[in-house]
């Protein structure tokens, strides 16, 4: 357990993009003047009266952290999700679970074999997977948007729309994923396989779908639509690979079944098809394309 320590204590809630704290420190957002920085100063600069306030001007919009800029926009997008879209997601996710049950009745297989296959990454080769992926499994336990920022060399001054687009999709996907979780109420791997001993604390909510997968695949799919229209075309393959790795890392950690990951992928496809038609998202996508450079 020492390889991962208590990093998950930064709070699983960060994964949904709705908190302050350390989650912002993991991104490439530029700190606003005087924020995010401290110095070992005990006494402020004061004197016998010659120092006074100055006209600093307003707090600039570009200085607002992307995670916070999207907070009042996420509810509108979530409330606007059509009932038929959510019902379609539930139908598709139910089909994945039904497929697992059917596999358990096929000749030569039984339900236990199906569970073992669904937990293959968690049950087998743990020491090797932790040796290779342990560091990122730990750092991705909370808000993992910073991986995309680093992958694309983003900062919030040069690429504000791109980072806001990531934060917006990340936040909406987290809420939609939770809606699905609370519908299916699937037990966590550690409940199904008591001797699993996950390497991170199991989050206090249902397993299906994996929200890390839902958010990661949603981000990669929206960025894919943007990057293919820019000078960075081809980079979307790197983004997609990163998302797949983030999702699978949750399986290695013993927190999710492979079918949880597949379900998150399915939710993300339907969600991004919808979000890409929404005016706010379309505006951010258009601005992101300009920031990243229109393809010639």
Secondary structure, 3 states (H helix, E strand, C coil): CCCCCCHHHHCHHHHHCCCCCHHHHCCCCCCCCCCCCCCCCCCCCCCCCCCCCCCCCCCCHHHCCHHHHCHHHHHHHHHCCCHHHHHHHHHHHHHHHHHHHHHCCCCCCCHHHHHHHHCHHHHCCHHHHHHHHHHHHHHCCCCCHHHHHHHCCCCCCCCHHHHHHHHHHHHHHHHHHHHHHHHHCCCCHHHHCHHHCCCCCCCCCCCCCCHHHHHHHHHHHHHHHHHCCECCCCHHHHHHHHHHHHHHHHHHCCCCCHHHHHHHHHHHHHHHHHHCCCHHHHHHHHHHHHHHCECC
